[in-house]
Amino acid sequence: MARARRRLTIQESRELWRRWKQGQTLAQIGAALGGRAKSSLFTVLQKSGGVAPPQRTRSSRHLSAQEREEISRGLVAGESVRWIARQLGRSPSTISREIARNGGAQQYRAAAADQRAWREAERPKPCVLANNERLRSVVAQRLQHDWSPQQIAGWLKVIHHNEPAMQISHETIYRSLFIQARGLLKKELLGHLRSARAIRRGKTTTFKGHPRGLVDAISIRERPAEAEDRAVPGHWEGDLIAGSRNTHIATLVERRSRYVVLVRVANRESATVVEALTQQVQRLPEGLMATLTWDQGKEMAAHKRFTIATDVKVYFCDPRSPWQRGSNENTNGLLRQYFPKGTDLSGFTQEQLDAVADRLNTRPRKTLGYRTPADKLAETVATTG
């Protein structure tokens, strides 16, 4: 017969969440908790969507673990209920009910009684979405349009700044998604999040640079100061995102507005990439692109030809320093929601890429005060025009 799984104690549960927050794996946590199975730990984490529940406190009106130990000792010593009650300063009826609900004097065990009381004292508060159908509908609709919970929460605060009932924290949205027992947001909406995780977890990112020698490459250190401080529009960052079968898409991001342009490329050859970028840039309003910052990928080896055709200067990041194109790196992360790793990118037409770019450009961004890149670009262009 299979052994029943022992529940986590309060101390073990706290240790589980502490180590989970630190980024330890389930295997590491299991070993630290005496060889706990990863599956059982995952079940605990999944109940609250990977988000540590608020630490509970015990009311002074309730029996403590120490008082239950005194009850157990008194019963073993053959003391009466009234005697035990006097020692603890409690009502005899309180002690009597405590003993009765935990198997009687012969079966009473302090640790088991305390854990039972702790579980039964849970009083989950109703989620804000449970009592606000209008807000729940708006949140679900925005999730279907691939907005992140943080974007939704920020946008609602801007649009409904005078209506607290139509505001919600992004953590509440995440919990309503990941904790399916709440039954508030459909599980299918999880598919619209950038991450495919079943539970929430802090993310770590490792960038990999690709240093290559480029003829007459101009360093990012020579880029105009106005590009660095995002003072005016017209300064862009670019890169390729890779798919399966050696397929790629070129991505361009305007630094001030975070406006994105996607460009279909047949291959990664420099002549091909430069020609595709040139055609796309020439479609932009005149003067909208003044500089372009790229990493040291060989696809921009023909950068001088691009500059001659577009009058746009190209600057290159330092080796192994993609963070110097932070806006583009972040956008490429957003694009993986639409082009997961391993996707054959050759099947997407330019019209389809334009549609994806439009989705991103009409989503509010935290860094823009929850305005959209499209609105920000239109505003800056109108101001400088």
C-alpha positions as CSV (number, residue, x, y, z in Angstrom):
1,M,0.0,0.0,0.0
2,A,1.3,3.5,-1.0
3,R,2.3,5.7,1.9
4,A,0.1,8.8,2.4
5,R,2.0,12.1,1.7
6,R,2.7,14.1,4.8
7,R,1.4,17.7,4.7
8,L,4.0,20.5,4.9
9,T,4.2,22.0,8.3
10,I,3.8,25.8,8.6
11,Q,7.6,26.1,9.0
12,E,8.2,23.9,5.9
13,S,5.7,25.9,3.9
14,R,7.4,29.2,4.8
15,E,10.8,27.7,3.8
16,L,9.4,26.5,0.5
17,W,8.3,30.0,-0.4
18,R,11.4,31.6,0.8
19,R,13.6,29.3,-1.4
20,W,11.2,29.7,-4.3
21,K,11.6,33.5,-4.1
22,Q,15.3,33.1,-4.2
23,G,15.1,31.2,-7.5
24,Q,16.0,27.7,-6.3
25,T,14.7,24.8,-8.3
26,L,12.1,22.3,-7.1
27,A,14.8,19.7,-6.8
28,Q,16.9,21.9,-4.6
29,I,14.0,22.9,-2.4
30,G,12.9,19.2,-2.1
31,A,16.3,18.2,-0.9
32,A,16.4,21.0,1.7
33,L,13.0,19.9,3.0
34,G,14.1,16.3,3.6
35,G,13.7,14.8,0.2
36,R,10.3,16.1,-0.8
37,A,9.1,15.1,-4.2
38,K,9.1,17.8,-6.9
39,S,5.5,17.0,-7.9
40,S,4.2,17.5,-4.4
41,L,6.0,20.9,-4.1
42,F,4.7,21.9,-7.5
43,T,1.1,21.2,-6.3
44,V,1.6,23.5,-3.4
45,L,3.0,26.3,-5.5
46,Q,0.3,25.9,-8.2
47,K,-2.5,26.5,-5.7
48,S,-1.5,30.1,-5.5
49,G,-0.2,30.4,-9.0
50,G,3.4,30.5,-7.9
51,V,2.8,33.7,-5.9
52,A,3.6,33.5,-2.2
53,P,0.4,33.9,-0.2
54,P,0.4,36.7,2.4
55,Q,1.8,35.5,5.7
56,R,-1.0,34.6,8.1
57,T,-1.1,35.6,11.8
58,R,-2.9,33.8,14.6
59,S,-5.5,35.7,16.6
60,S,-4.8,35.9,20.4
61,R,-8.4,34.6,20.8
62,H,-7.4,31.2,19.3
63,L,-5.3,28.5,21.0
64,S,-1.6,28.7,20.2
65,A,0.6,25.7,19.4
66,Q,2.2,26.1,22.9
67,E,-1.2,25.9,24.6
68,R,-2.1,22.8,22.7
69,E,1.1,21.2,23.9
70,E,0.0,22.1,27.5
71,I,-3.3,20.4,26.8
72,S,-1.6,17.3,25.5
73,R,0.7,17.1,28.6
74,G,-2.2,17.6,30.9
75,L,-4.2,14.8,29.3
76,V,-1.2,12.4,29.5
77,A,-0.8,13.3,33.2
78,G,-4.5,12.6,33.8
79,E,-5.5,16.1,34.7
80,S,-9.1,17.3,34.3
81,V,-10.4,19.7,31.7
82,R,-11.1,22.3,34.3
83,W,-7.6,22.0,35.8
84,I,-6.0,22.5,32.3
85,A,-8.3,25.4,31.6
86,R,-7.2,27.1,34.8
87,Q,-3.6,26.7,34.0
88,L,-4.1,28.3,30.6
89,G,-6.5,31.0,31.7
90,R,-9.1,29.6,29.3
91,S,-12.7,28.7,29.5
92,P,-13.3,24.9,30.3
93,S,-15.7,24.8,27.4
94,T,-12.9,26.0,25.0
95,I,-10.6,23.2,26.2
96,S,-13.4,20.6,26.1
97,R,-14.4,21.5,22.5
98,E,-10.7,21.5,21.4
99,I,-10.2,18.0,22.8
100,A,-13.5,16.7,21.3
101,R,-12.9,18.0,17.8
102,N,-9.5,16.3,17.7
103,G,-10.4,12.7,18.6
104,G,-10.9,12.9,22.4
105,A,-8.5,12.6,25.3
106,Q,-7.0,9.3,24.0
107,Q,-6.4,10.5,20.5
108,Y,-5.4,14.1,21.1
109,R,-2.1,15.2,19.5
110,A,-1.0,18.8,19.8
111,A,0.8,19.1,16.5
112,A,-2.0,17.5,14.5
113,A,-4.6,19.6,16.3
114,D,-2.7,22.8,15.6
115,Q,-2.3,22.1,11.9
116,R,-6.0,21.2,11.6
117,A,-7.0,24.5,13.3
118,W,-4.6,26.4,11.0
119,R,-6.1,24.9,7.9
120,E,-9.7,25.4,9.0
121,A,-9.1,29.0,9.9
122,E,-8.5,30.0,6.3
123,R,-10.9,32.6,5.1
124,P,-10.1,33.5,1.5
125,K,-11.2,37.0,0.6
126,P,-13.3,37.3,-2.6
127,C,-11.2,38.6,-5.5
128,V,-12.1,42.0,-6.8
129,L,-12.9,40.5,-10.2
130,A,-15.5,38.2,-8.6
131,N,-17.7,41.1,-7.6
132,N,-17.2,43.3,-10.7
133,E,-18.4,41.8,-13.9
134,R,-17.7,44.9,-15.9
135,L,-14.1,45.0,-14.8
136,R,-13.7,41.3,-15.4
137,S,-15.0,41.7,-19.0
138,V,-12.6,44.6,-19.7
139,V,-9.6,42.6,-18.3
140,A,-10.5,39.5,-20.3
141,Q,-10.9,41.5,-23.5
142,R,-7.5,43.2,-23.1
143,L,-5.8,39.9,-22.4
144,Q,-7.3,38.6,-25.7
145,H,-5.5,41.5,-27.4
146,D,-2.2,40.3,-25.9
147,W,-1.9,43.1,-23.3
148,S,0.1,42.1,-20.3
149,P,-1.5,42.3,-16.8
150,Q,0.8,45.2,-16.0
151,Q,-0.2,47.1,-19.1
152,I,-3.9,46.5,-18.3
153,A,-3.5,47.7,-14.7
154,G,-1.6,50.8,-15.7
155,W,-4.0,51.6,-18.6
156,L,-7.1,51.3,-16.3
157,K,-5.6,53.7,-13.8
158,V,-5.1,56.3,-16.6
159,I,-8.5,55.8,-18.2
160,H,-10.5,55.3,-15.0
161,H,-8.5,57.5,-12.7
162,N,-11.7,58.8,-11.0
163,E,-13.3,55.4,-10.7
164,P,-11.6,53.1,-8.2
165,A,-14.0,50.3,-8.9
166,M,-12.5,50.0,-12.4
167,Q,-8.9,49.7,-11.2
168,I,-7.0,46.5,-10.3
169,S,-3.4,45.5,-9.6
170,H,-1.5,43.4,-12.1
171,E,-0.8,40.9,-9.3
172,T,-4.6,40.3,-8.9
173,I,-4.9,39.7,-12.6
174,Y,-2.0,37.2,-12.5
175,R,-3.5,35.4,-9.6
176,S,-6.9,35.2,-11.3
177,L,-5.2,33.6,-14.3
178,F,-2.9,31.2,-12.5
179,I,-5.3,30.2,-9.7
180,Q,-7.9,28.5,-11.8
181,A,-9.9,27.4,-8.7
182,R,-11.2,31.0,-8.6
183,G,-13.0,30.4,-11.9
184,L,-12.8,34.1,-12.8
185,L,-10.7,34.2,-16.0
186,K,-10.7,31.4,-18.6
187,K,-7.6,29.2,-18.7
188,E,-7.3,29.9,-22.4
189,L,-6.3,33.5,-21.6
190,L,-3.0,32.2,-20.3
191,G,-2.0,31.6,-23.9
192,H,-2.0,35.3,-24.5
193,L,0.8,35.9,-21.9
194,R,4.3,36.3,-23.1
195,S,5.4,33.5,-20.8
196,A,4.0,30.0,-21.2
197,R,4.7,29.2,-17.5
198,A,2.0,27.3,-15.6
199,I,2.9,29.3,-12.5
200,R,4.6,32.6,-11.9
201,R,8.3,32.9,-11.3
202,G,10.9,35.7,-11.4
203,K,12.8,35.8,-14.7
204,T,16.5,35.9,-15.4
205,T,17.9,36.8,-18.8
206,T,21.3,35.9,-20.2
207,F,22.4,37.9,-23.2
208,K,24.9,36.5,-25.7
209,G,27.0,38.9,-27.7
210,H,28.3,37.9,-31.2
211,P,31.5,39.9,-31.7
212,R,32.6,40.1,-35.3
213,G,34.9,42.4,-37.2
214,L,33.1,45.0,-39.4
215,V,34.9,47.2,-41.8
216,D,34.6,50.9,-41.0
217,A,32.2,50.3,-38.2
218,I,31.3,53.4,-36.2
219,S,31.1,52.8,-32.4
220,I,28.0,53.5,-30.4
221,R,30.2,55.8,-28.4
222,E,30.2,58.2,-31.3
223,R,26.4,58.3,-31.5
224,P,24.8,61.7,-30.9
225,A,23.9,62.6,-27.3
226,E,20.3,63.3,-28.4
227,A,20.0,59.6,-29.3
228,E,21.2,58.5,-25.9
229,D,18.8,60.6,-23.9
230,R,15.8,60.0,-26.2
231,A,15.3,63.7,-26.5
232,V,14.0,63.7,-30.1
233,P,12.6,61.0,-32.4
234,G,14.5,59.5,-35.2
235,H,17.0,57.3,-33.5
236,W,16.4,53.6,-34.0
237,E,17.8,50.2,-32.9
238,G,17.8,47.1,-35.0
239,D,18.4,43.4,-34.9
240,L,17.4,40.0,-36.4
241,I,15.3,37.5,-34.6
242,A,16.0,33.9,-35.6
243,G,13.6,31.0,-36.4
244,S,14.0,27.4,-37.5
245,R,15.7,26.4,-40.8
246,N,17.9,29.5,-40.7
247,T,15.0,32.0,-41.1
248,H,15.0,35.5,-39.8
249,I,12.9,38.7,-39.3
250,A,14.5,42.1,-39.1
251,T,13.2,44.3,-36.2
252,L,13.5,48.1,-35.9
253,V,12.5,50.1,-32.8
254,E,12.4,53.9,-32.5
255,R,14.1,54.7,-29.2
256,R,11.9,57.6,-28.0
257,S,8.4,56.1,-28.8
258,R,9.3,52.3,-28.8
259,Y,7.5,52.2,-32.2
260,V,8.4,48.9,-33.9
261,V,8.7,48.0,-37.6
262,L,9.1,44.4,-38.8
263,V,10.9,43.6,-42.1
264,R,10.7,40.4,-44.0
265,V,14.1,39.1,-45.1
266,A,14.7,36.1,-47.4
267,N,18.0,35.2,-45.7
268,R,20.7,36.6,-43.4
269,E,23.1,37.6,-46.2
270,S,24.2,41.2,-45.7
271,A,23.1,42.3,-49.2
272,T,19.6,40.8,-48.7
273,V,19.2,42.4,-45.3
274,V,20.4,45.8,-46.3
275,E,18.2,45.9,-49.4
276,A,15.1,44.9,-47.3
277,L,15.9,47.5,-44.7
278,T,16.5,50.2,-47.3
279,Q,13.1,49.6,-48.9
280,Q,11.3,49.7,-45.6
281,V,13.1,52.8,-44.3
282,Q,12.3,54.6,-47.6
283,R,8.6,54.1,-46.8
284,L,8.9,56.0,-43.5
285,P,8.1,59.7,-43.4
286,E,11.1,61.8,-44.5
287,G,13.5,62.5,-41.7
288,L,12.0,60.0,-39.3
289,M,15.1,57.9,-39.2
290,A,18.4,59.7,-38.5
291,T,20.5,56.9,-36.9
292,L,20.4,53.1,-36.6
293,T,22.2,51.2,-33.9
294,W,22.9,47.5,-34.5
295,D,24.9,44.8,-32.8
296,Q,28.0,43.3,-34.5
297,G,26.2,40.8,-36.6
298,K,27.6,40.1,-40.1
299,E,24.2,40.9,-41.6
300,M,25.2,44.6,-41.5
301,A,28.5,44.2,-43.1
302,A,27.2,46.3,-46.0
303,H,26.2,49.1,-43.6
304,K,27.9,51.7,-45.8
305,R,25.7,50.8,-48.7
306,F,22.6,51.3,-46.4
307,T,23.9,54.7,-45.3
308,I,24.4,55.9,-48.9
309,A,20.9,54.7,-49.9
310,T,19.0,56.1,-46.9
311,D,21.3,58.9,-45.5
312,V,21.0,57.1,-42.1
313,K,24.2,56.6,-40.1
314,V,24.7,53.2,-38.6
315,Y,26.4,52.7,-35.2
316,F,27.5,49.4,-33.7
317,C,27.3,48.2,-30.1
318,D,30.4,47.0,-28.3
319,P,31.1,43.2,-28.5
320,R,28.9,41.2,-26.2
321,S,26.9,44.2,-25.2
322,P,23.4,43.9,-26.6
323,W,22.1,45.8,-23.5
324,Q,23.3,48.9,-25.4
325,R,20.3,48.3,-27.6
326,G,17.9,47.9,-24.7
327,S,14.7,49.0,-26.4
328,N,15.3,46.5,-29.3
329,E,16.2,43.7,-26.9
330,N,13.0,44.2,-24.9
331,T,10.9,44.4,-28.1
332,N,12.4,41.2,-29.4
333,G,11.3,39.6,-26.2
334,L,7.8,40.8,-26.7
335,L,7.8,39.5,-30.3
336,R,8.6,36.0,-29.1
337,Q,4.9,35.9,-28.0
338,Y,4.0,35.9,-31.7
339,F,7.1,34.1,-33.1
340,P,8.1,31.5,-30.5
341,K,11.6,30.0,-30.8
342,G,11.7,27.2,-33.3
343,T,9.1,28.8,-35.6
344,D,9.8,28.8,-39.3
345,L,9.7,32.5,-40.0
346,S,9.8,32.2,-43.8
347,G,6.1,31.6,-44.0
348,F,5.1,35.1,-42.8
349,T,4.3,37.7,-45.4
350,Q,5.1,41.4,-45.0
351,E,1.4,42.1,-44.4
352,Q,1.3,39.6,-41.5
353,L,4.4,41.2,-40.0
354,D,2.8,44.6,-40.3
355,A,-0.2,43.3,-38.5
356,V,2.0,42.0,-35.6
357,A,3.8,45.3,-35.5
358,D,0.5,47.1,-35.3
359,R,-0.5,44.9,-32.3
360,L,2.6,46.0,-30.4
361,N,2.3,49.6,-31.4
362,T,-1.2,49.9,-30.1
363,R,-0.4,48.2,-26.7
364,P,0.2,50.6,-23.8
365,R,3.7,50.5,-22.4
366,K,4.7,51.1,-18.8
367,T,7.8,53.1,-19.8
368,L,5.6,55.5,-21.8
369,G,3.2,56.1,-18.9
370,Y,0.9,53.5,-20.3
371,R,0.5,55.3,-23.6
372,T,0.9,53.4,-26.9
373,P,4.0,53.6,-29.1
374,A,1.8,54.7,-32.0
375,D,0.4,57.7,-30.0
376,K,3.8,58.6,-28.7
377,L,5.4,58.6,-32.2
378,A,2.5,60.6,-33.6
379,E,2.9,63.2,-30.9
380,T,6.6,63.6,-31.2
381,V,6.5,63.7,-35.0
382,A,3.8,66.4,-34.9
383,T,5.8,68.4,-32.3
384,T,9.1,68.3,-34.3
385,G,7.3,68.6,-37.7
